[in-house]
């Protein structure tokens, strides 16, 4: 097992890397590391801590409380990779990302690492694969954007399967079973279950659009809200 990095994902904000013995405060106050623009969140709502003992979240006496995977708790609670911290109507996902050579499938029984970067490719690009039930598609896309990656992301899902191509972290083309272009990218971004695999360096067959990951995630979220309404 190689080194691993603890990260928090709260799109459209950039992923946040957790550092040992440093606190990450969540809330409405502008000084919070993760800023929540919701009236249901307190100014200093909760704090996430990373130490040798692991990663935990503590509610800071907020008005509406904090939940983990839908369950309220008192005091502090240990976090496992893939857990969702719920502050008001906002979800923050904790993931442990391994950055070492690996040949066994990730996300297997007893494996807390949700994503594996493989060192089989040049240093400028890294292969990436994992389980969408354990790390959301938005986290995958944000990591690719953060690393300015270029290549093809394959998604096999019961909801929507297809491919998305990136150039220097930006989305440039997508194709699903029924659609192509931006509409396909928006549909693939809504996948919940299944698996994903990133093939670095795979060129897009065409450049049908150009959008940031944030733009696609925001529009996909809007479409989901409309559908649920």
C-alpha positions in Angstrom: 0.0 0.0 0.0 1.4 3.4 -1.0 0.8 6.8 0.5 -2.8 8.0 0.7 -4.3 11.5 0.9 -7.5 12.4 2.8 -9.7 14.8 0.8 -13.0 16.6 1.2 -15.3 17.2 -1.9 -18.0 19.9 -1.8 -18.6 21.0 -5.4 -18.6 23.5 -6.9 -15.8 24.4 -4.5 -12.4 22.9 -5.2 -11.4 19.7 -3.5 -9.7 20.3 -0.1 -6.7 18.2 1.0 -6.7 17.4 4.7 -3.5 18.0 6.6 -2.5 16.2 9.8 -3.3 18.1 13.0 -5.1 20.9 11.1 -8.8 21.7 11.5 -11.2 22.3 8.6 -14.1 24.4 9.8 -17.4 24.2 7.8 -20.0 27.0 8.0 -21.5 30.3 6.8 -18.7 32.5 8.1 -16.4 33.8 5.3 -13.3 32.5 7.2 -14.5 28.9 7.1 -12.4 26.6 4.9 -15.6 25.1 3.4 -18.1 27.9 3.0 -21.8 26.9 3.1 -24.2 29.4 1.6 -27.3 28.0 3.3 -29.6 29.5 5.9 -29.7 26.0 7.5 -26.0 26.2 8.3 -24.5 27.9 11.4 -21.7 30.4 11.1 -19.3 27.8 12.5 -21.2 24.6 12.0 -18.8 21.7 12.2 -15.1 20.9 12.1 -13.2 18.1 10.4 -9.9 16.9 12.0 -7.2 14.7 10.6 -4.7 13.0 12.9 -2.8 9.8 13.4 -6.0 8.3 14.9 -7.9 9.0 11.6 -10.4 11.5 10.3 -13.3 12.7 12.4 -16.1 15.4 12.2 -17.4 17.3 15.2 -20.6 19.4 15.4 -19.8 22.8 16.9 -23.1 23.3 18.6 -24.9 24.2 15.4 -28.6 25.1 15.4 -29.7 22.3 13.0 -27.1 19.7 13.8 -24.8 17.7 11.5 -25.4 14.3 9.9 -23.2 11.6 8.5 -24.8 9.5 5.8 -28.2 10.8 7.0 -27.7 10.0 10.6 -27.4 12.7 13.3 -24.7 12.3 16.0 -23.5 14.0 19.1 -20.0 15.1 19.9 -17.5 13.8 17.3 -17.7 10.9 14.8 -15.0 9.0 13.0 -15.2 9.1 9.2 -14.7 6.3 6.8 -13.8 6.9 3.2 -16.9 7.6 1.2 -18.9 9.0 4.1 -21.1 12.1 3.4 -21.2 14.9 5.9 -24.5 16.8 5.7 -24.7 20.4 6.8 -28.1 21.8 6.1 -28.9 20.8 2.5 -25.2 20.6 1.5 -23.2 17.3 1.3 -19.5 17.1 1.8 -17.9 13.8 0.8 -14.8 12.5 2.5 -12.5 10.2 0.4 -9.2 8.6 0.9 -7.2 8.7 -2.3 -4.2 6.4 -2.9 -1.4 7.7 -5.0 0.8 4.7 -5.4 1.3 1.8 -7.8 -1.5 -0.8 -7.5 -2.6 -3.8 -9.5 -5.5 -5.1 -7.4 -9.0 -3.7 -8.0 -9.8 -0.8 -5.7 -12.9 -0.6 -3.5 -12.7 -4.3 -2.6 -13.7 -5.8 0.7 -11.8 -4.3 3.6 -10.2 -1.6 1.3 -10.9 1.9 2.6 -9.2 3.4 -0.5 -11.8 4.5 -3.0 -9.6 5.6 -5.9 -6.2 4.4 -7.1 -3.8 6.4 -9.3 -1.6 3.9 -11.1 2.1 4.7 -11.8 2.1 2.7 -15.1 2.0 5.9 -17.2 4.3 8.9 -17.6 4.5 11.3 -14.7 2.5 13.9 -16.5 -0.6 11.7 -16.6 -1.9 9.0 -14.3 -4.5 6.2 -14.8 -7.5 6.3 -12.5 -10.2 3.8 -11.7 -12.7 3.1 -9.0 -16.3 2.4 -7.9 -19.0 5.1 -8.3 -20.8 3.8 -5.2 -17.7 4.7 -3.1 -16.6 7.9 -4.7 -19.1 10.2 -6.6 -18.6 11.0 -10.2 -18.2 14.7 -9.3 -15.2 13.9 -7.1 -13.6 11.9 -10.0 -14.1 14.8 -12.4 -12.8 17.4 -9.9 -9.6 15.4 -9.3 -9.1 15.2 -13.1 -9.6 18.9 -13.4 -7.4 19.6 -10.4 -4.6 17.6 -12.0 -5.1 19.2 -15.4 -5.5 15.7 -16.9 -6.1 14.9 -20.6 -7.7 11.7 -21.7 -10.9 9.6 -21.7 -13.1 8.9 -18.7 -15.2 5.7 -19.2 -18.3 5.3 -17.1 -20.2 2.0 -16.8 -23.4 2.7 -14.9 -27.0 1.4 -14.8 -28.2 5.0 -14.9 -26.0 6.2 -17.8 -22.9 4.7 -19.5 -20.6 6.6 -21.8 -17.3 8.4 -22.3 -16.1 11.9 -21.5 -12.9 13.4 -22.9 -10.8 16.1 -21.2 -8.0 18.3 -22.3 -5.9 20.0 -19.6 -8.7 19.4 -17.1 -11.5 20.9 -19.3 -14.3 18.8 -20.8 -14.3 18.9 -24.6 -16.5 15.9 -25.8 -18.8 13.2 -24.5 -20.7 10.3 -25.9 -23.3 8.1 -24.3 -25.6 5.3 -25.7 -28.1 7.9 -26.9 -26.4 11.3 -27.0 -23.2 13.1 -27.8 -21.7 16.4 -26.9 -22.7 18.5 -23.9 -26.0 16.7 -23.3 -24.1 13.4 -23.0 -21.7 14.9 -20.5 -24.6 16.2 -18.4 -26.2 12.8 -18.3 -23.0 11.0 -17.5 -22.4 13.4 -14.6 -25.6 12.1 -13.0 -24.4 8.5 -12.7 -24.6 7.1 -9.2 -23.6 3.5 -9.3 -21.2 1.5 -11.5 -17.5 1.8 -12.2 -15.2 4.4 -13.9 -11.8 4.2 -15.5 -9.6 7.0 -16.8 -7.3 6.4 -19.8 -4.7 9.2 -19.9 -3.7 10.6 -23.3 -6.7 9.2 -25.2 -7.6 12.0 -27.7 -11.2 13.0 -28.3 -12.7 12.0 -31.7 -13.9 15.6 -31.9 -14.2 18.8 -29.8 -18.0 19.2 -29.6 -17.9 21.7 -26.7 -15.6 23.3 -24.1 -16.7 23.6 -20.5 -15.1 23.5 -17.1 -16.0 20.7 -14.7 -17.7 23.2 -12.4 -20.0 24.4 -15.2 -21.0 20.9 -16.1 -21.6 19.9 -12.4 -23.7 23.0 -11.7 -25.9 22.4 -14.8 -26.2 18.7 -14.1 -27.3 19.5 -10.5 -29.9 22.0 -11.8 -31.3 19.4 -14.1 -31.6 16.9 -11.3 -33.4 19.5 -9.1 -35.8 20.2 -12.0 -36.5 16.5 -12.5 -37.1 15.8 -8.7 -39.4 18.9 -8.6 
